[in-house]
Amino acid sequence: MLHKGDRIKILKLISMENSCYVALSVPSGGYANYKGLNFNPSASVPFTIESWVQLDGMGSGISMLKKGGVLDWGIDNGCLYLSIADGMVVLSDQDILVSTIDWHHVAITFDLSFIRFYIDGNFTGCVAAPMLTGESTEDWRIGSNLDGRIRYLRIYDSALDASDIMECMFETPSSGAVLVADVDFSCNPPVDHLNGSSSIGLMQGAEMNAAYPALLLKGTAYALPSNSAELNPGGAQIDPYTIHARVYVNGINPYMAILTNGDNSMDSGIALYLTYSIDDKGYKLCALRGSDSDVKNRVTSVNIVKSGEWVSVACTYDGNDLKLYINGVLDSEVEAGPILMPQETGNVLIGGMLDSGRPTGTNTFQGYISRLEIWNVALDEVTMKAQCNATPEIESSGLVEAFDFTNRPIRSETSCVAVALCDNACFEELLLPAPAGFSEPTPVAVDYGVDMEWVRQMRQKVDFEELARERKRLFASKDNDGTEELEMILGFKLTEKQRQLLAQRRKDNTHRRNALLGVTHHLLNADYVLLAHYGEESQVIYRCHVSEIDDCQLRLIELLFILIGGMVSALFGIKTKLNDKAVRYMTVSIINLASVQVIMAAGNTLKGAQVYQLGKELSGLGVLKELLKMVVVLGFWALLRFLAKVVLTFLGVGWVDTIASLAATAITFGIAYVAYVKYCRPLPQVSLHEIRFNHDLNRSDISALNIRVDHNTPVRRPEWIDGNGAPVAYCKATVNPNLCIKARFRIASVLPYAVSIRAQAAAGNFLGNIPATVVDFLFGESGEVTLNLINHAVAASPMGQNQVQWTWEYLDNNGQWVFMDDTIHTVYLTNAMPGTPWTQAVNNEAQWPWTDIFILSTLWMNGAQNLQGAIAELTGSIYNSGMDYGGFPRYIFVGVDVTTFDVSQFLQEIQNPNNCLVECRDCAFILTLLANIWGNNLIPQRFQNKGEVRTAYIRALGANQGWNTHNFGYHVIACNGPILANNSPVYDSCVAVDSSNNPWNAAGPHIPMVPGTQGNAMLFGPPANVVLPVPYNVLNNYSDRFYENVPASKANPDILNYPPIQII
């Protein structure tokens, strides 16, 4: 028995190791000769012939199956034809045609009276014709004069109906139709599985080929991810990463970029590329950090990357070592330090490299790339070995992007972002001779271990007769099935002929045997079990323990499955199953989409046009393709064909049959939704899609502050999208009564609507109630709506981190306010505009306040709600943080024109502060950073005397430090204002002075006082230019308690400012 974990492993191997398929390639004039084919057509024997074919050229006389004087079935300028006994020829309709380039499923049936044609599961014509056949001793020919490829050819001993034809595109017909021939060209050599014969002769240039779909780059071509600027491996100088790709070199270039981030001529960014070695007569793999002139940050492979072979190549960097892998084996490594310059935004190219700001053809990749992954962790050797032959789970920790170039449209499997193909880059299949003995693995569905007798018993409890009556009633109530909405989605008015055709196809398709009739929800022991019901069978589609998921959440998953699984079964005849991975993906990536929720909220009023709208949107986002890869159990070739058909379907190809088929899905969903609301809260027909708090980067009076997460990560704007929120910050001192937010909403209709919307503030939400506002909708969307926060109390609220909540409602047609959503937002309130080094300048995003600093500062402020209290608490928290005095600055680098503060390193290391050895400069700058984000104006100041002087007894921060005197040349503290002067308040988070009555006495006792902490306000001076008497009881004079009790040491020191602070 195959278990769930095994299923995932099998899918990995299929998608990577065997990311190719085999088919028969037939040139013009070629064919496959098969003498032993078990097929003898006659007027008294019904039959069906079906096949998958891909044409490179188009014309007349393209024969799929032919025997001179008996039968010739093929393609004539896009139409299917049947020639009987070299006499009468019948043709399919011209409404749907076979085209070149794409694969098409073609079929013909004979039921003793009529010949019917099908293209891609769609009926394309019926002709009343007798089957007049002759005698012939010739062999059967398959694909004669094809100029293309054939995947298989199958013959049945009966005339399959429309449901069977749709099912046999990807699966075995559920009707139990009997095959008499199953000629399989997906293996080498080809074989007829019905008689075990492999004596199929390939004639006149026909051959078995393996096809490897991939991204083809040649000449100056390259690919550009749409989120290139957000991807930034190596941008933070020492950040870890892994780049992995599967490549096939078949061209020549001295340098071939695989992935680059940055400009080849700059001292930032990274590159993974190939370089030609004359000595080795082949390409070496190289990884570079920073400029190509810096040989210390480059590693070159020992072995070569062979041309004309598929090769796995990778590089990893862990903050210290730069490593190269070829086919999963560690090849070489070097110790590599930080990249010279940071790179705030990415500039990722696939197969290309920037040189002086522009891609150049002198270093583009020449060949094919089938996969490319970017990680923000350095994978170890064991993982890299496995990675060589397997695709990673999209939920893998550290996986940033996984670009799959084996199917279209090309998107990332993780984020679903699109990839632009530039300078004639294209998707193409590399054809190579098929390996002898090749046979494509057959995937196996998850076995949930449910006894089939139990399934039959549960099916018997379903009243299918009542279900049929209800479906018929609902179908009759939806005669136009949203024709007005459909016209808006399609963008044109339907003609009367199109309306009539749509109505007829809807009627025909509603009763298809492979239509999903419903999903039922059961308890088996302590497990939830979901059963999907079809016309002639029921299947277990999911099983999980009751503790793994909330009951209403699972019922919501059921509804979504009916829409997705219903689409697939109605359009393609494929039965789908859920698994843990699919359920997580639906929960995280699909269920919370506003467009999904509003369409599902239509309930039993849902129409086929709306189901089509949903499929179109999910397909456009890329999430439909990723979900279908999880729930459809198909081999590699069939999965490619299926995904291609899905894309074409929701691009509008064959929209009449699509909409007609989805009418049945809408009815099934409507029945299920009625059951859903008996147990769970109804879904809102109007939904909140997004909220933008920072809607004007140049104003803090009506908009939120400009903030980011850290050096490399911006805060997303809009800050709230479909249930996922990002932090917000406001300045108490600058907001005014015109403060507002911007929002977008969605509604379950493409027709024009106007709806009143409001938000009720929970207790403690100082942003206040949002009064009812009329929102206009068109095509299911509102524009960006301004919502005035006229009830806000920002200025009167305490400084710090807050959680605020709104309950959103809309006014329904009955005048009732209906729940829409609860939103919770993290809001930071600063007392004044953030001080140095923080800025609000639009052109200096890296120094916008970081939420990582807000979080740490909030923790270390210990609940302080004003600026002075925050400074005092932060001073003490830094001193008691666990960091230790080390004598040398760790995060501060002082240059002539700028002081660089490595805040990223500080945030990383403070997670384990015992390893942080810091100096007074670090402490003063850290305090400045944490305090000024709330609106303080601290400045690090350096004071120094002529030559070295000695201190009183002080204790530096750190558990290992004791009371000592120190020789020092300078010391750095934080103070308010631009110049440290006598009587200036002092904040010293690096040392504790002795507050006893004799701070110069070695014997003590010493009483610690951290200058500037709560109750320990101290001023800088002036220091007494005399020997002070003992006992000394003045507590607030920092200078007297810091210096030794020697007048010469206490001469007024020089005060020095630091250059402007740049944070990295």
VEXNUKE-582017 format. One record per residue (C-alpha): y, x, z. Coordinates in steps of 0.05 Angstrom, whole numbers, padded with zeros to 5 digits, always signed. Example, Ala and Ser with C-alpha at 12.3 -4.5 7.8 and 13.67 -1.06 7.14 Angstrom:
BEGIN
-00090+00246+00156-00021+00273+00143
END
This chain:
BEGIN
+00000+00000+00000+00069+00026-00019+00121+00023+00037+00196+00019+00032+00208+00093+00043+00158+00111-00011+00195+00066-00060+00259+00105-00052+00224+00171-00064+00192+00146-00128+00258+00122-00155+00289+00190-00141+00236+00226-00181+00241+00178-00239+00316+00183-00243+00320+00259-00242+00257+00296-00259+00242+00245-00314+00312+00228-00336+00287+00222-00406+00245+00173-00445+00199+00179-00505+00200+00137-00569+00177+00141-00640+00230+00169-00687+00221+00146-00760+00266+00173-00816+00278+00136-00881+00211+00138-00918+00171+00151-00855+00124+00105-00817+00067+00102-00767+00000+00086-00798-00049+00043-00756-00114+00023-00788-00147-00008-00727-00092-00058-00708-00124-00122-00682-00081-00171-00720-00104-00219-00775-00050-00271-00787-00070-00338-00817-00045-00409-00821-00091-00430-00764-00074-00375-00714-00008-00375-00675+00023-00309-00656+00083-00272-00628+00106-00202-00648+00159-00168-00606+00189-00098-00604+00247-00055-00582+00283-00019-00639+00344+00025-00648+00372+00035-00718+00413+00095-00741+00426+00063-00809+00429-00007-00836+00404-00037-00901+00349-00080-00930+00275-00068-00928+00271-00041-00857+00201-00060-00837+00178-00067-00766+00106-00086-00783+00078-00088-00853+00013-00096-00890+00018-00102-00966-00002-00171-00992-00008-00199-00921+00056-00197-00879+00121-00158-00875+00166-00169-00814+00230-00130-00808+00306-00127-00812+00350-00141-00871+00424-00123-00861+00421-00144-00788+00380-00208-00797+00307-00213-00780+00262-00231-00839+00190-00249-00851+00157-00240-00919+00090-00276-00925+00038-00251-00975+00092-00217-01016+00120-00285-01031+00165-00330-00990+00217-00295-00947+00250-00329-00887+00311-00303-00850+00342-00311-00781+00412-00340-00772+00472-00294-00778+00503-00315-00711+00469-00257-00676+00453-00193-00714+00416-00128-00701+00468-00072-00701+00462+00003-00708+00465+00054-00650+00445+00005-00594+00374-00014-00576+00355-00086-00592+00296-00129-00572+00269-00167-00633+00215-00221-00635+00184-00271-00681+00137-00329-00663+00092-00375-00705+00065-00439-00674+00027-00464-00737+00088-00504-00760+00151-00464-00746+00173-00392-00749+00225-00375-00696+00267-00312-00690+00297-00280-00628+00345-00222-00619+00358-00195-00549+00325-00256-00519+00370-00304-00557+00343-00355-00605+00369-00339-00675+00337-00389-00722+00277-00434-00736+00244-00445-00804+00188-00494-00821+00140-00451-00861+00065-00447-00873+00031-00380-00859+00004-00365-00928-00030-00297-00923-00070-00256-00971-00124-00204-00967-00112-00129-00966-00150-00066-00950-00086-00028-00934-00072-00002-00864-00017-00032-00822+00048+00006-00823+00096+00006-00764+00170+00023-00775+00166+00034-00849+00232+00060-00876+00262+00049-00808+00314+00105-00800+00313+00096-00725+00267+00091-00665+00215+00044-00638+00194+00039-00565+00134-00006-00572+00104-00063-00613+00065-00120-00581+00027-00178-00611+00006-00241-00572-00046-00293-00592+00003-00351-00580+00074-00371-00596+00115-00352-00535+00171-00399-00514+00243-00378-00501+00230-00363-00428+00171-00318-00446+00212-00281-00498+00267-00267-00448+00217-00243-00396+00179-00197-00442+00242-00158-00458+00232-00122-00391+00172-00152-00357+00105-00185-00370+00113-00260-00385+00095-00302-00325+00062-00355-00369-00001-00312-00375+00006-00301-00450-00051-00258-00478-00037-00194-00515-00080-00175-00575-00043-00109-00589+00000-00065-00545+00022-00005-00587+00059+00040-00539+00106+00094-00565+00132+00112-00496+00078+00163-00488+00054+00223-00529+00008+00213-00566+00022+00138-00577-00033+00091-00558-00055+00018-00566-00072-00001-00494-00114-00060-00516-00167-00020-00551-00152+00049-00524-00139+00076-00593-00093+00135-00602-00110+00144-00675-00041+00124-00698-00018+00170-00753+00054+00192-00758+00072+00198-00831+00128+00226-00874+00168+00258-00819+00156+00206-00764+00150+00241-00696+00150+00229-00622+00215+00249-00589+00240+00254-00518+00311+00228-00510+00356+00255-00454+00419+00212-00447+00477+00254-00421+00550+00272-00428+00559+00315-00491+00616+00366-00491+00632+00408-00552+00693+00441-00581+00751+00427-00533+00719+00365-00500+00720+00354-00425+00715+00296-00375+00767+00274-00324+00749+00232-00263+00801+00178-00252+00808+00202-00179+00816+00275-00199+00877+00283-00155+00841+00256-00094+00780+00301-00103+00800+00369-00077+00740+00415-00061+00767+00481-00037+00838+00454-00030+00843+00469+00044+00826+00543+00035+00764+00544+00080+00736+00474+00073+00661+00472+00059+00634+00443-00006+00574+00439-00053+00578+00430-00128+00513+00413-00164+00501+00397-00237+00444+00390-00286+00463+00423-00352+00436+00439-00421+00472+00495-00459+00469+00490-00535+00534+00521-00557+00574+00586-00551+00636+00602-00511+00651+00666-00472+00667+00622-00411+00639+00553-00399+00669+00511-00343+00621+00464-00308+00670+00439-00255+00738+00465-00237+00791+00444-00187+00858+00477-00201+00889+00525-00250+00853+00588-00271+00919+00626-00267+00937+00605-00196+00916+00630-00128+00885+00564-00108+00826+00518-00126+00754+00533-00144+00710+00537-00206+00636+00535-00223+00625+00563-00293+00581+00604-00340+00601+00671-00369+00565+00706-00426+00532+00773-00409+00524+00819-00468+00477+00864-00429+00432+00806-00409+00441+00768-00474+00451+00703-00437+00497+00664-00391+00507+00682-00319+00527+00630-00268+00592+00644-00231+00631+00612-00174+00704+00629-00161+00752+00614-00104+00826+00623-00121+00851+00665-00178+00802+00697-00228+00837+00763-00213+00810+00763-00141+00740+00793-00148+00727+00788-00073+00723+00713-00078+00675+00710-00137+00599+00711-00141+00559+00722-00204+00485+00705-00211+00431+00757-00219+00390+00713-00265+00413+00679-00329+00420+00605-00344+00378+00596-00405+00404+00561-00467+00362+00505-00496+00334+00484-00429+00354+00435-00375+00376+00476-00315+00399+00456-00245+00460+00498-00224+00498+00496-00159+00546+00533-00113+00558+00523-00038+00611+00548+00009+00606+00541+00085+00672+00573+00105+00644+00643+00102+00590+00651+00048+00594+00632-00025+00524+00621-00054+00495+00606-00123+00431+00567-00137+00392+00563-00202+00338+00510-00206+00342+00501-00131+00330+00574-00114+00382+00617-00080+00403+00669-00131+00461+00708-00100+00515+00704-00047+00578+00739-00024+00622+00735+00038+00685+00699+00016+00747+00689+00057+00801+00635+00053+00832+00619-00014+00900+00651-00017+00940+00587-00026+00923+00515-00005+00923+00460-00056+00950+00394-00031+00922+00351-00087+00862+00361-00131+00858+00373-00206+00784+00365-00220+00758+00373-00290+00686+00368-00312+00668+00416-00367+00739+00441-00373+00788+00488-00339+00864+00489-00333+00900+00551-00355+00975+00552-00343+00973+00477-00330+00934+00455-00392+00861+00449-00410+00841+00501-00461+00784+00503-00510+00768+00575-00495+00730+00558-00432+00702+00488-00442+00628+00474-00433+00585+00470-00496+00525+00425-00486+00501+00368-00444+00511+00349-00370+00467+00294-00342+00490+00294-00269+00544+00325-00226+00553+00318-00151+00610+00339-00105+00597+00346-00030+00644+00363+00027+00588+00401+00063+00550+00464+00045+00478+00443+00032+00425+00489+00059+00369+00522+00019+00317+00469+00035+00362+00413+00013+00383+00450-00049+00311+00458-00070+00299+00384-00063+00366+00369-00097+00342+00406-00159+00294+00350-00177+00321+00288-00142+00383+00246-00141+00415+00239-00072+00421+00173-00037+00492+00148-00046+00497+00141+00030+00480+00215+00040+00525+00248+00092+00577+00291+00059+00566+00264-00012+00636+00253-00041+00620+00236-00113+00556+00231-00154+00570+00225-00228+00511+00197-00267+00519+00212-00342+00453+00181-00363+00481+00111-00374+00546+00076-00393+00599+00063-00372+00603+00131-00338+00622+00122-00265+00610+00154-00198+00551+00124-00161+00587+00132-00094+00658+00108-00106+00647+00074-00174+00709+00109-00203+00710+00115-00278+00708+00180-00317+00753+00190-00377+00722+00225-00437+00774+00272-00468+00780+00308-00534+00718+00276-00566+00673+00281-00505+00619+00228-00513+00556+00197-00486+00497+00218-00529+00422+00225-00526+00394+00295-00536+00330+00288-00577+00275+00340-00566+00202+00340-00585+00164+00297-00535+00120+00338-00487+00046+00330-00502+00013+00284-00452+00079+00253-00430+00074+00184-00398+00133+00151-00364+00118+00134-00291+00116+00061-00273+00158+00043-00212+00126+00000-00159+00163-00054-00120+00168-00054-00045+00107-00086-00011+00132-00123+00050+00062-00135+00075+00066-00211+00073+00000-00248+00061+00002-00288-00004-00032-00347+00028+00027-00352+00076+00074-00349+00016+00035-00406-00017+00040-00448+00046+00115-00438+00050+00122-00456-00024+00084-00521-00012+00137-00540+00040+00191-00539-00014+00202-00607-00046+00210-00584-00118+00214-00656-00143+00273-00671-00098+00303-00604-00117+00296-00621-00191+00331-00689-00180+00388-00655-00143+00395-00602-00197+00396-00657-00250+00449-00695-00211+00493-00633-00202+00484-00615-00275+00507-00684-00297+00568-00678-00252+00589-00614-00287+00591-00636-00359+00647-00590-00377+00626-00538-00325+00695-00510-00317+00714-00507-00391+00788-00501-00374+00773-00442-00327+00728-00412-00380+00783-00414-00432+00830-00377-00384+00776-00324-00370+00760-00314-00444+00834-00317-00464+00826-00368-00521+00817-00442-00532+00747-00467-00549+00738-00505-00614+00702-00571-00613+00641-00538-00645+00641-00484-00591+00645-00538-00537+00586-00575-00567+00545-00512-00575+00561-00492-00503+00539-00561-00477+00474-00558-00516+00457-00487-00495+00474-00506-00422+00425-00563-00426+00371-00520-00458+00379-00462-00409+00382-00503-00345+00307-00515-00347+00283-00446-00364+00220-00426-00327+00248-00359-00304+00311-00390-00272+00319-00376-00197+00312-00444-00163+00330-00422-00093+00319-00376-00033+00289-00399+00033+00297-00367+00100+00236-00359+00146+00214-00329+00212+00148-00292+00212+00132-00265+00281+00196-00228+00298+00218-00217+00226+00264-00253+00178+00229-00264+00112+00266-00287+00049+00228-00322-00007+00255-00331-00078+00228-00391-00114+00219-00396-00189+00188-00449-00233+00117-00425-00226+00116-00376-00168+00150-00353-00104+00162-00281-00083+00179-00244-00019+00246-00212-00034+00263-00183+00035+00236-00174+00105+00270-00144+00166+00267-00149+00242+00312-00202+00272+00348-00148+00311+00370-00112+00248+00419-00164+00221+00459-00224+00245+00430-00290+00221+00494-00314+00187+00503-00245+00155+00433-00250+00126+00448-00320+00101+00510-00293+00068+00467-00240+00035+00422-00296+00010+00481-00330-00023+00502-00266-00057+00431-00253-00079+00428-00322-00111+00489-00304-00152+00466-00233-00171+00391-00248-00176+00406-00314-00210+00449-00278-00262+00393-00228-00276+00337-00279-00280+00378-00328-00322+00405-00276-00371+00349-00226-00375+00287-00259-00346+00280-00205-00292+00260-00222-00221+00296-00180-00170+00280-00159-00098+00323-00136-00041+00312-00074+00002+00348-00043+00061+00390+00001+00016+00412-00059-00026+00428-00101+00035+00472-00045+00064+00507-00036-00003+00520-00111-00009+00546-00113+00063+00591-00052+00057+00614-00053-00016+00610-00124-00042+00610-00180+00010+00680-00164+00037+00712-00163-00032+00763-00219-00033+00742-00239-00103+00670-00247-00081+00688-00288-00019+00734-00337-00055+00684-00350-00111+00628-00361-00061+00674-00407-00022+00673-00455-00081+00605-00477-00053+00574-00536-00089+00634-00540-00135+00619-00472-00165+00615-00471-00240+00581-00426-00290+00648-00400-00313+00663-00375-00243+00596-00340-00238+00613-00306-00303+00681-00287-00274+00646-00256-00214+00598-00216-00257+00655-00192-00300+00695-00168-00241+00637-00134-00206+00617-00101-00271+00689-00077-00281+00690-00047-00211+00624-00011-00224+00590-00041-00162+00546-00089-00202+00512-00032-00238+00498+00006-00174+00470-00056-00140+00426-00073-00199+00397-00003-00198+00374-00018-00127+00344-00087-00137+00313-00083-00206+00244-00050-00210+00245-00018-00279+00226+00049-00309+00279+00097-00334+00283+00072-00406+00281-00002-00387+00334+00009-00334+00380+00041-00386+00370-00016-00434+00380-00068-00380+00445-00036-00354+00471-00031-00425+00458-00105-00436+00493-00122-00371+00555-00084-00393+00556-00119-00461+00545-00186-00428+00606-00182-00384+00648-00153-00440+00639-00221-00473+00584-00207-00523+00543-00271-00532+00588-00309-00483+00562-00378-00503+00491-00364-00481+00516-00325-00421+00558-00382-00394+00505-00433-00411+00452-00394-00373+00497-00385-00312+00506-00460-00304+00437-00461-00273+00456-00404-00226+00518-00442-00203+00476-00504-00187+00425-00463-00148+00482-00431-00108+00515-00498-00094+00450-00527-00064+00442-00464-00021+00514-00466+00003+00505-00536+00030+00448-00509+00073+00490-00447+00093+00547-00487+00124+00498-00523+00169+00489-00458+00207+00550-00415+00193+00625-00421+00186+00646-00443+00115+00676-00388+00072+00750-00395+00058+00770-00417-00012+00833-00375-00005+00824-00304+00019+00868-00246+00040+00859-00188-00007+00907-00134+00017+00966-00119+00063+01017-00065+00049+01057-00043+00110+01090+00018+00080+01118-00014+00017+01181+00029+00010+01174+00104+00020+01249+00113+00027+01262+00062+00082+01240+00057+00154+01283-00003+00172+01243-00055+00132+01180-00015+00120+01129+00026+00158+01135+00102+00164+01105+00150+00114+01042+00179+00146+00977+00212+00126+00910+00225+00159+00911+00301+00156+00931+00357+00108+00882+00336+00054+00877+00261+00064+00931+00210+00052+00933+00143+00088+00912+00091+00036+00966+00043+00013+00957-00016+00017+00934-00002+00087+00888-00063+00091+00841-00081+00034+00784-00132+00039+00769-00120+00112+00780-00045+00113+00842-00023+00150+00881+00042+00155+00932+00061+00210+01006+00043+00207+01067+00072+00242+01136+00043+00256+01199+00074+00286+01229+00032+00342+01298+00060+00332+01304+00043+00258+01269-00024+00246+01315-00083+00235+01306-00159+00232+01290-00155+00158+01224-00119+00171+01170-00145+00125+01101-00133+00097+01072-00145+00027+01006-00181+00016+00960-00206-00039+00913-00265-00037+00857-00294-00080+00834-00365-00093+00769-00393-00121+00800-00416-00187+00833-00385-00247+00878-00446-00254+00951-00446-00228+00957-00465-00154+01009-00462-00099+00983-00455-00027+01018-00448+00040+00994-00388+00081+01011-00366+00152+00988-00316+00205+00983-00328+00279+00995-00267+00323+00946-00254+00380+00972-00235+00449+01005-00167+00448+01020-00168+00373+01093-00148+00373+01097-00158+00298+01097-00233+00313+01076-00297+00280+01085-00300+00204+01114-00368+00186+01084-00411+00131+01099-00382+00062+01082-00415-00005+01040-00369-00048+01031-00380-00123+00964-00365-00157+00943-00354-00229+00876-00329-00254+00852-00329-00182+00904-00279-00159+00972-00281-00126+01024-00229-00141+01049-00184-00085+01080-00233-00035+01135-00212+00014+01121-00237+00084+01181-00230+00131+01166-00209+00202+01222-00251+00231+01188-00256+00299+01175-00182+00310+01193-00147+00375+01182-00075+00354+01244-00047+00387+01226-00078+00455+01154-00054+00454+01130+00010+00488+01119+00074+00449+01048+00094+00433+00984+00070+00400+00972-00005+00395+00921-00054+00368+00952-00116+00337+00915-00177+00310+00932-00235+00264+00892-00297+00248+00906-00317+00176+00903-00390+00154+00917-00432+00092+00936-00505+00085+00882-00545+00048+00891-00608+00006+00880-00651+00068+00939-00619+00105+00893-00580+00152+00903-00507+00168+00837-00471+00150+00815-00404+00178+00819-00348+00127+00810-00282+00164+00823-00243+00227+00856-00175+00215+00863-00120+00267+00910-00061+00256+00922+00004+00291+00998+00012+00297+01034+00073+00324+01104+00062+00351+01150+00122+00354+01212+00120+00397+01255+00154+00345+01244+00186+00277+01192+00241+00282+01223+00310+00292+01208+00378+00263+01159+00397+00232+01148+00324+00213+01189+00293+00157+01195+00229+00118+01215+00264+00054+01179+00234-00005+01170+00302-00038+01137+00333+00023+01076+00290+00037+01037+00345+00073+01087+00342+00131+01088+00267+00139+01062+00251+00209+00986+00257+00213+00945+00203+00245+00898+00257+00271+00957+00283+00311+00976+00213+00334+00905+00205+00360+00904+00271+00398+00974+00262+00424+00958+00192+00449+00898+00219+00486+00938+00276+00518+00999+00232+00536+00957+00196+00588+00992+00130+00577+01064+00155+00576+01109+00105+00542+01175+00143+00534+01195+00209+00504+01207+00247+00569+01142+00224+00600+01105+00242+00536+01132+00314+00538+01113+00322+00611+01042+00295+00601+01030+00335+00538+01054+00400+00570+01003+00391+00626+00947+00369+00579+00955+00430+00535+00954+00475+00596+00891+00441+00622+00858+00430+00554+00805+00484+00563+00837+00532+00514+00841+00603+00540+00895+00656+00535+00876+00709+00485+00937+00752+00476+00944+00741+00401+00969+00680+00362+00912+00640+00331+00946+00586+00290+01017+00612+00279+01035+00660+00223+01109+00680+00222+01138+00701+00155+01207+00719+00132+01225+00649+00107+01172+00604+00136+01128+00597+00198+01059+00573+00178+01023+00530+00229+00948+00519+00214+00943+00450+00245+00878+00436+00207+00843+00494+00241+00872+00474+00309+00846+00402+00302+00777+00428+00282+00772+00478+00339+00801+00434+00394+00737+00394+00390+00706+00453+00428+00767+00482+00464+00728+00534+00503+00725+00574+00439+00800+00573+00428+00836+00637+00448+00910+00624+00441+00977+00657+00457+01045+00631+00479+01067+00619+00407+01008+00573+00395+01021+00533+00459+01095+00523+00444+01083+00501+00372+01025+00455+00392+01070+00421+00444+01126+00415+00393+01078+00384+00342+01049+00333+00391+01114+00313+00424+01159+00310+00363+01114+00262+00325+01140+00208+00374+01213+00225+00361+01226+00283+00407+01266+00343+00384+01231+00402+00416+01239+00470+00384+01197+00533+00398+01243+00587+00425+01228+00661+00436+01264+00699+00491+01258+00774+00499+01290+00830+00539+01307+00901+00520+01240+00936+00524+01181+00911+00565+01194+00878+00632+01149+00850+00684+01135+00779+00706+01127+00748+00775+01057+00724+00792+01038+00672+00739+00972+00643+00715+00960+00635+00640+00922+00575+00615+00846+00578+00614+00791+00574+00666+00782+00650+00665+00853+00667+00682+00877+00688+00751+00945+00701+00784+00974+00765+00756+01038+00799+00738+01045+00819+00665+01085+00867+00623+01114+00829+00565+01161+00840+00507+01173+00767+00492+01152+00697+00512+01154+00631+00473+01168+00563+00504+01192+00496+00478+01260+00467+00494+01305+00410+00473+01360+00427+00424+01371+00482+00374+01386+00538+00423+01353+00558+00489+01411+00567+00537+01422+00572+00611+01405+00506+00646+01363+00483+00586+01301+00444+00605+01239+00486+00596+01169+00464+00575+01118+00520+00581+01047+00497+00566+01021+00568+00566+01032+00589+00639+01038+00562+00709+01091+00595+00753+01083+00603+00828+01122+00549+00866+01109+00581+00934+01167+00611+00974+01147+00681+00950+01125+00682+00876+01128+00759+00876+01076+00769+00931+01007+00790+00909+00975+00763+00972+00998+00692+00958+00981+00637+00971+01001+00618+00900+01019+00546+00885+01014+00530+00810+01070+00492+00775+01068+00482+00700+01142+00481+00678+01161+00414+00648+01103+00372+00673+01112+00309+00714+01153+00324+00776+01161+00397+00755+01226+00397+00715+01253+00467+00707+01314+00497+00675+01317+00563+00639+01368+00595+00685+01414+00628+00696+01372+00681+00731+01404+00710+00793+01428+00781+00778+01409+00802+00849+01347+00812+00890+01330+00743+00914+01316+00731+00988+01248+00712+01012+01230+00658+01028+01256+00631+00961+01257+00555+00959+01293+00538+00893+01240+00503+00850+01276+00486+00786+01298+00556+00763+01247+00577+00711+01276+00646+00700+01275+00667+00773+01203+00646+00782+01181+00676+00716+01212+00745+00723+01197+00799+00775+01249+00802+00830+01286+00861+00799+01357+00851+00774+01348+00897+00714+01289+00856+00689+01328+00792+00692+01387+00813+00648+01403+00757+00600+01349+00759+00546+01358+00752+00471+01341+00683+00444+01307+00679+00375+01292+00619+00330+01233+00616+00283+01237+00602+00208+01223+00530+00187+01152+00506+00202+01103+00492+00146+01039+00458+00169+00972+00467+00134
END
